[in-house]
């Protein structure tokens, strides 16, 4: 089989999976699991830590995938 010049198939699959995973992890029933009770870590409600932690993880995941995929945007001027 010929070698591809572009990103690997696994990286492309992960690029498709990342937003799907983020959407699934943000559905209200799942977020509600962290909102129940009065659980706090260092005075911060657990649901807040979950949401911001997930947000940060999705951003870092997108950054790493963009670098792996060779994320250069096409020039709009050309």
N, C-alpha and C positions, 0 to 999 in steps of 0.2 A: 504494500500500500504506500502511496506517495505521502511524503511529509508535508504538513500544512505550514504556511507562512504565518497565518493568523493565530488567534488565541486558541487554546486547547478546548476540546469539547466539554470537558469538565468545568472549566471556567465559565463558558457560556451557559451551561446548565445552572451553575451557581448564581449567575446573574439573573436568571429567570426565577430561581427559587427564593432569592433574598426578599423581594417585595411581597411574594406570596406568604412567606414565613412571617414577615412583619405584620401583614394584615391579619393573619390567624392569631398572632400573639396580642393583637390589639382589640379583638372582639370583646364586647362588653361582658359576656359571661366569664371569660378568663380574667379580665381585669378586675371583675367583681370579687374574685377569690382573694385578691390582695387588699381589697377595700373593706372587707369584713373585720369586725372587731376593732380593737384599739391598739393594734400592733404598731410599735414605733421602734426605729433604730436611730439612736443618737437624737431623739426628739422629733425625727422626721417620720411622717406616716409611711407605712410600707408601700402603699399604692403609689405614692409620689416617687419613691426610690425605684419601684418597678418601671413606671412609665419613663422616667428620665434615663434609667439604666438601659432600657430597651432602645430608646431613641438614640443614645450614644452608641450602642452596639450596632444598630443599623447603619449609622453614619460611618463608623469605622469599617464595617463590612463592605459598604459601598465604595469607600476610598480604596481599600485593598483590592477589591475586584476591578475597579477602574484602572488601577496601576497594572494589574495582571493582564487585563484585556488590551492594554495599550491605548488607554482612553484619550486619544487626541481628537478634538472636535474638528470637523472639516471647516476650511476657511470659507466664510460667507462672501468674502470679497471676490473670490475667484470664480 
